[in-house]
Amino acid sequence: MLGVLTFFVLDLLALWGSDLALDLLIFLSGMLAGAVAARLATYPFRRLAEGAGIWRIVGLFVGLASVFVIIFGGTALAGIPPYPTAEGGNAGTMIHGLALGFLVGVPGGLAASGERRSSSAPDLKVVAVILTTVAGLFGLLFMLFLLLEYALVPLIRAFAV
């Protein structure tokens, strides 16, 4: 439900003309498509991976390797630089989202089904830790942006002259 609401809000903001919302919408769409494609690609190997937990580690390394293959191969095919720039545009944003979706999807696709919990509701402590971590990281990155934008950039410009 939260994922659908996120896409809905980003879609509304993109319709109102927000470039950031459009970039986030394209990135998240690419990430979702990458995760689904990675799950489908690893589905035939799931039976092989049921025996040992090492397959999640192997899946992590395969996912990490696929990130570089997707980014460098996709940007070479699109004719844009492999690092995120304005020149890459929406195609670069989609390629990077697709690559990160593969990184998330491959280890999860190789995970053994394991035991199911009796309740499908997530533990409240786990949700609180995740939300606190996300809020803390957002605050840290926002402070880093403010430091860069208002302290370091004017200092660099002063020394560059």
C-alpha positions as CSV (number, residue, x, y, z in Angstrom):
1,M,0.0,0.0,0.0
2,L,2.8,2.4,0.9
3,G,4.6,1.7,-2.4
4,V,1.4,2.4,-4.5
5,L,0.9,5.6,-2.5
6,T,4.5,6.6,-3.2
7,F,4.1,6.1,-6.9
8,F,0.8,8.0,-6.8
9,V,2.2,11.0,-5.0
10,L,5.3,11.1,-7.3
11,D,3.0,10.9,-10.3
12,L,0.9,13.8,-9.1
13,L,4.0,15.9,-8.4
14,A,5.4,15.0,-11.8
15,L,2.2,16.1,-13.4
16,W,2.4,19.4,-11.6
17,G,5.9,19.9,-13.1
18,S,8.3,18.7,-10.5
19,D,11.5,17.5,-12.2
20,L,12.8,15.8,-9.1
21,A,9.5,13.9,-8.8
22,L,9.8,12.8,-12.4
23,D,13.4,11.6,-11.9
24,L,12.4,9.7,-8.8
25,L,9.4,8.2,-10.6
26,I,11.6,7.0,-13.5
27,F,14.3,5.7,-11.0
28,L,11.8,3.8,-8.9
29,S,10.1,2.4,-12.0
30,G,13.4,1.1,-13.3
31,M,14.3,-0.3,-9.9
32,L,10.9,-2.1,-9.7
33,A,11.4,-3.5,-13.2
34,G,15.0,-4.6,-12.4
35,A,13.9,-6.4,-9.2
36,V,11.1,-8.2,-11.0
37,A,13.5,-9.2,-13.9
38,A,16.1,-10.4,-11.4
39,R,13.5,-12.5,-9.5
40,L,12.4,-14.0,-12.8
41,A,15.9,-14.7,-13.9
42,T,16.8,-16.5,-10.6
43,Y,13.6,-18.5,-10.4
44,P,15.1,-21.6,-12.2
45,F,18.0,-21.6,-9.7
46,R,15.9,-21.5,-6.6
47,R,15.6,-25.3,-6.2
48,L,19.4,-25.5,-6.5
49,A,19.8,-22.8,-3.7
50,E,17.5,-24.5,-1.2
51,G,20.2,-26.5,0.5
52,A,22.8,-23.9,1.6
53,G,22.7,-20.3,2.7
54,I,25.9,-19.6,0.7
55,W,23.7,-19.0,-2.4
56,R,22.5,-15.7,-1.0
57,I,26.1,-14.5,-0.9
58,V,26.7,-15.9,-4.4
59,G,23.5,-14.0,-5.4
60,L,24.9,-10.8,-3.9
61,F,28.1,-11.0,-5.9
62,V,26.1,-11.9,-9.1
63,G,23.8,-8.9,-8.4
64,L,26.8,-6.7,-7.8
65,A,28.4,-7.8,-11.1
66,S,25.2,-7.3,-12.9
67,V,25.0,-3.7,-11.7
68,F,28.2,-2.9,-13.5
69,V,27.2,-4.9,-16.6
70,I,23.9,-3.1,-16.7
71,I,25.3,0.4,-16.1
72,F,28.3,0.2,-18.4
73,G,26.5,-1.9,-21.1
74,G,23.3,0.1,-21.0
75,T,25.0,3.5,-21.1
76,A,27.2,2.3,-23.9
77,L,24.2,1.2,-25.9
78,A,22.4,4.5,-25.1
79,G,25.5,6.6,-25.9
80,I,25.5,8.4,-22.6
81,P,28.2,8.6,-19.9
82,P,28.1,5.8,-17.3
83,Y,27.9,8.2,-14.4
84,P,24.7,10.1,-13.5
85,T,24.7,13.5,-15.3
86,A,22.2,15.8,-16.8
87,E,23.4,14.6,-20.2
88,G,22.2,11.1,-19.5
89,G,18.7,12.4,-18.8
90,N,15.8,10.0,-18.2
91,A,17.5,7.1,-20.0
92,G,20.5,7.3,-17.5
93,T,18.1,7.5,-14.6
94,M,16.2,4.4,-15.8
95,I,19.4,2.5,-16.4
96,H,20.7,3.2,-12.9
97,G,17.3,2.2,-11.3
98,L,17.3,-1.0,-13.3
99,A,20.8,-1.8,-12.1
100,L,20.0,-1.2,-8.5
101,G,16.8,-3.3,-8.9
102,F,18.9,-6.2,-10.1
103,L,21.2,-5.7,-7.1
104,V,18.2,-6.0,-4.7
105,G,16.4,-8.8,-6.6
106,V,19.1,-11.4,-7.3
107,P,20.0,-12.3,-3.7
108,G,16.3,-12.2,-2.7
109,G,15.4,-14.5,-5.7
110,L,18.0,-17.1,-4.6
111,A,16.8,-17.1,-0.9
112,A,15.3,-20.4,0.3
113,S,11.6,-20.2,1.1
114,G,12.3,-21.2,4.7
115,E,9.8,-21.2,7.5
116,R,6.9,-18.8,7.5
117,R,5.8,-16.8,10.5
118,S,2.3,-17.3,11.8
119,S,1.6,-13.6,11.4
120,S,2.1,-11.7,8.1
121,A,2.3,-8.4,9.9
122,P,5.8,-7.0,10.4
123,D,7.2,-6.7,13.9
124,L,6.6,-3.2,15.2
125,K,10.2,-2.9,16.5
126,V,11.6,-3.7,13.1
127,V,9.4,-1.1,11.4
128,A,10.4,1.5,14.0
129,V,14.1,0.7,13.5
130,I,13.8,0.9,9.7
131,L,11.9,4.2,9.8
132,T,14.3,5.7,12.3
133,T,17.3,4.7,10.2
134,V,15.7,6.1,7.0
135,A,14.9,9.4,8.7
136,G,18.4,9.6,10.2
137,L,20.0,8.9,6.9
138,F,17.8,11.5,5.2
139,G,18.7,14.1,7.8
140,L,22.4,13.3,7.5
141,L,22.3,13.6,3.7
142,F,20.3,16.8,3.9
143,M,22.9,18.3,6.4
144,L,25.7,17.2,4.0
145,F,23.9,18.9,1.1
146,L,23.6,22.1,3.1
147,L,27.2,21.9,4.1
148,L,28.3,21.4,0.5
149,E,25.9,24.0,-0.9
150,Y,26.3,26.9,1.5
151,A,29.8,26.3,3.0
152,L,32.1,24.5,0.7
153,V,31.0,25.8,-2.7
154,P,31.5,29.5,-1.7
155,L,34.8,28.6,-0.2
156,I,35.9,26.8,-3.3
157,R,34.7,29.7,-5.5
158,A,36.7,32.1,-3.3
159,F,39.9,30.2,-3.7
160,A,39.3,29.6,-7.4
161,V,39.4,33.3,-8.2
